Amino acid sequence: MNRRTFGFTHYASAIAIAAGSFVAPASAQETEPVTAWEASRTVDDGDMVTTGVARGRDRLNSATSTSAIKENEIIRLAPRSLAELFRNIPGIRVEAGAGESQNNYTVRGLPMVNGASKYIQIQEDGLPVMEFGDLMRLTPDLFVRADFNVGQVESIRGGSASTFASNAPGGVINLISKTGEVEGGSVMGTIGVDFQSYRTDFDYGGQLGNGWRFHVGGFYREGEGVRETGFNAMRGGQVKMNVTKQFNGGYIRVYAKLLDDQVPAFTGMPLLITGTNDNPSFADPRGADSRIDSMLSPSLPVVLTLGSSGAARRRNFTNGVEVQAKSLGFDAQFGLGEWSVTNRFRYTDQSARNTTLIPSGAAPAGQFATRFGGAGAGFSYAAGPRAGQPFNTADGNGLVSLSFYSDNDAPDVSNMTNDLRLSRVWNMGGGDLTTTAGLYRSNQKFVSEIGFATFFQDVVGGGEAVPLNLRNAAGALLTEGGYRNYGGPGASGNIRDNNVTYQTTAPFASVNFSKGKIAVGGSVRWDNSRASGNIMNDPGVRQFDMNSDGIISAPERLVAFVPVGVTQPVNYRHDYLSYSASVNYRIAEPFAMFARYSLGGRAAADKILFTAALSPTTGALLDSSAGDDSVRQAEIGLKFRKNGITLNLTGFHAKTDDTNSQIRTNPTTGVLELGSVTRAYEAYGVEFEGGFRRGPFSVMAHATYTEAEISSAENPALEGNIPRNQPKLLFGLTPQFDTDTFTVGANVIGVTDSFSQDVNLLRMPGYTTVGLFAQVRPMERVELSINANNALNERAITGISEGAVPASGVVIARPLFGRSVSTSLRFFF
């Protein structure tokens, strides 16, 4: 289809209120505020990070690895998703091919066994978006959007996060909202130049008098998006608002958020592969561009799955990933004698309906016809203008994909969290002893019903793909409307319906003694988790009239089902201890070094459901070692900051135990399957972050070198191998030139090659993407900008399902978006 840019016809039906930064206000005295226009032209050199620590400190006085991306930097980068933004954080490895949500995040070589963000906690205003970052088909980035409400993104990597956040032994990434310190706001309209998208962002804040201030902002957008789908795949937005009362020694803030958004998810594109495992070459099939196309099309069949109630569930897949989140919370900080008290509370009612098209495997039509239909079998078109005609292998690329829908209805994944802290500084022995004690409590609901349906389709881009029917040599129809079976492409056991509540209670404490140039600290956290509820699983297949036409077709004899009313209980308690110890030495005013050793834990959550770790009759935890996964980390770092130069260098060593599930391609059947893994991993390396600023010129750079291996595995043949998708080097570079009238710059992000799977056969090529940005200010309070993401249109492959070059010559790859150019007009007021 032709690409064009179009306007929008709806407005956001959202209103919300968001939390703010956590630095304690000095007093209620009001000063002349900076305007939004002035703030957009101000370089923020603040170097204090408050995320994942007991108290905010200057980075040179803290034994931590921290970074911050400020508001103006975020706007210039113009990321299409959180994942694209997080690629700019040192040490963070991101697989950003899924689009707006359902991307994968890890840090410093910690394993990414089954995607999402198991060892990194994504927070919004200091509290987790979800207690666990890797619930099945439910990632935290489903429920977070970066817009004008975000004042900065803070991150902390390494062991200190283990004791100041639950289930975050690798680190924390925290989106911190604006809270009205800046007077005024702006509105910006953005259109896609070479893709269909229209978006409007706005925000406004300021002083209300008598210590009161407020901020409100949000966005609305719609369009097809960067990848061609043939329909309006993106629609929705959010609104956030907060009100703060500042007084001597503290503040109290009330906030809320309403998110209502719809986005597509992209899980793979077939690529032609030639060459060897060590030196493969990739090419796009004719008629399908892996950079801008998708496997989606309005002609694909409606989603049909059999629910746990015993009735068929029906959904139009063009609705994609629909998410709703309604948050209400408050922050308070005040003095109580010599003590400082901080409390953060938030309740978020969250839900999602996530229908995703997943290509399981692709091959020339003849190979698939014989494999699934026997000798003499053939495909025909099941929809579109050529419906009923034999599949034409001459005009197109001749490929057929065995795809499946994953339809996950999660009506309740609500989260309630409270974090209470008391802190005091004592004068002792000529130094300062800072003590902190706290209690963390969260309640995470996990109500989810998932279903699968598998069908054949052609491999065509431009939103024009259609389903294919398969007949055997005798002419008997083996499919219906393209559907091969109403379940996953592999064996039974993949339907995992959950109704579980996870309660986490974690007392924690820390001490830090500083005298002169030396600071010594230690912290401890005791996580107590309780899981209760029930789960259901599919034992096999049955017959069921899915389309209610009174006839049982061939695929309707292969319907995966959950026995109605048959559940397995979940009822267990588990606890584990985390600790961290550190020393920081401020060698000179611009130079410091630190060392830290930590043990952190991550509760197993849904990864041990449906396994032998739980009793099928009582739901008790039979194997206590499976209740959590541990991460041991050692770090040593150097920090330098002087005259516009910032340099941070951290060496790290981590050992990780991991109980998980992993999606991979079965080398025999060639289709995806879900299997359980129990492994240990080891990683070591060095992380670098640096910056330089002189007048209008500045440059930021980061790089992470990692050596990682699987130290033990359920399959001994994997021991000593490098974990899949783990490159030796991640790097980034952002130079820019900034004057009163214009700003120009580039954002370069790259990785070196890696193995596609743990068997260490097929090497995925490394890649470097280049983003370009320019802003022009023709008059006061007006800003024009243009952004080109992946300007060189690099084919950047983040993952491949196959572990070796297949005989079919086709692999399922997960590439980043190709080149996308957008332009914006922003007005300040």
Secondary structure by P-SEA (a helix, b strand, c coil): cccbbbbbcccccccccccccccccccccccccccaaaaaacccccccccccccccccccccccccccccaaaaaaaccccccccccccccccccccccccccccccccccccccccccbbbbccccccccccccccccccccccccccccbbbbbbcccccccccccccbbbbbbbbcccccccbbbbbbbccccbbbbbbcccccccccccccccccccccccccccccccccccbbbbbbbbbcccccccccbbbbbbbbbbbcbbbbbbcccccbbbbbbccccccccccccccccccbbbbccccbbbbbcccccbbbbbbbbbbbbbbbcccbbbbbbbbbbbbbbbbbbbbbcccccaaaaaaacccccccccccccccccccccccccccccccccccccccccbbbbbbbbbbbbbbbcccbbbbbbbbcccbbbbbbbbbbbbbbccccccccbbbbbbbbcccccccccccccccccccccccbbbbbbbbbbbbbbcbbbbbccccccccbbbbbbbbbbbbbbbbcccccccccccccccccccccccccccbbbbbbbcccccccccccccccccccccccccbbbbbbbcccccccccccccccccccccccbbbbbbbbbbbbbbcccbbbbbbbbbbbbbbbbbbbbbcccccbbbbbcccbbbbbbbbbbbbccccccbbbbbbbbbbbbbbccccccccccccccccccccccccccccccccccbbbbbbcccccccccccbbbbbbbbbbbbbbbcccccbbbbccccccccccccccccccccccccbbbbbbcccbbbbbbccccc
